[in-house]
Amino acid sequence: MKFLVASDIHGSAFWCARLVEHIVSEAPDKVILLGDLLYHGPRNPLPEGHDPREVARMLNKYADRIIAVRGNCEAEVDQVMLDFSCMADYAVVFDGDQELFCTHGHLFDSDHLPPMSEGACFVSGHTHVQVNEVKDGHRFVNPGSVSLPKDGIHGYAVYQDGAFELKSL
C-alpha cells in the first residue's frame, strides 16, 4: 500500500493545488489528511491563496481515496463542504500488520499517546514541523504543514513498503 499523508492546508488553494499535483504524480492508494483543511484559525495568518471553497472542490475530487481526521480548526460547517468524513478525532489505518494511528495532534501527541500496539506508528500534524523519528518503540511522523510551515518546508509524507519519506511541495 502507498499512502500520501498531508496536514494543515488551512484553506490555501495555492498550496492545495501543489498538493494535488503530488497526489497525481505519487498515485497513492489512499490520501490521509490530518486536519485543519479549510479554516486558517484565529492564531494563523491568512495563507497564500486563501480560498476554502476551492480547497474543498479540489479535495472532493479525491473523496473516494481520502481518510481524514479532525483538526483543532475544523468545524461542523467544514463537513458540509466536504464529500468525505473529516470529523473523527483519529483513524487507525493498517498496512498488513503495520498500524498507523492517525490524528491531528491537538488531543494526542508524543507526550500523551493513545493506547497503541507495540511498534505502531503515531502519525500527526498540528505542529507545522516535519518529523520522522523512532522513540520508545514507536515511529513518530509529522508531514509538516502544506501551507503554513514553521520549519520553512511546505511538506507532506509518503508511506510505502513499511517506511515513511518526508517530502516537500
C-alpha positions, -999 to +999 in steps of 0.1 A: +000+000+000+011+035-007-003+064+014+002+102+008-001+120+042-007+157+045-019+182+071-026+218+078-038+231+044-056+259+063-078+269+033-049+277+009-060+269-027-025+279-038-007+252-017-036+227-021-031+229-059+005+219-054-005+191-031-029+178-057-001+178-083+018+155-059-013+133-054-015+129-091+023+122-095+026+099-065-006+080-073-012+068-037-038+041-028-051+064-001-046+101+009-045+106+047-054+142+057-046+151+093-069+180+098-070+218+096-081+216+060-103+246+053-100+272+081-068+292+088-076+295+125-076+327+146-039+325+155-026+319+120-022+345+092-042+340+061-022+316+039-014+324+003-044+320-020-069+316+009-100+301-007-116+273+014-143+267-012-117+260-038-098+237-015-129+217-008-136+215-045-100+202-052-101+177-023-136+164-032-122+151-065-103+125-044-130+118-018-130+081-026-093+078-016-093+102+014-091+092+050-094+124+071-094+134+108-105+165+126-080+192+134-084+219+160-096+243+133-123+220+119-160+229+125-192+212+115-197+236+087-165+223+071-180+189+069-209+203+049-184+214+022-165+181+020-176+148+003-156+127+028-157+125+066-134+148+085-149+149+120-133+118+137-105+126+162-084+097+148-082+069+123-064+037+127-051+025+093-034-008+087-009-019+060-007-056+067+004-059+104+017-023+105-007+000+124-008+037+118-026+058+144-035+090+125-046+121+144-042+158+142-021+162+173-040+186+194-057+158+215-029+132+214+008+139+209+041+122+216+038+130+253+002+120+255-002+088+234-034+069+230-034+031+235-014+017+206+000-016+197+037-022+201+056-009+171+027+012+159+033+045+141+019+077+155+011+100+126+001+136+134+001+171+121-007+203+141+029+215+149+036+225+112+071+209+115+082+177+097+092+148+119+102+112+112+118+095+142+116+065+165+111+070+202+102+045+229+095+017+203+071+038+182+077+057+150+065+093+151+057+110+118+045+145+111+043+156+074+045+193+084+022+219+070+011+222+034+005+260+037+019+274+069+051+256+078+071+266+108+102+249+095+101+265+061+091+233+043+057+231+026+056+194+032+038+161+030+049+124+036+047+092+017+043+058+033+052+028+012+066-007+020+066+000+057+086+032+055+079+069+056+096+095+035+092+133+042+088+153+011+083+190+001+060+206-023 
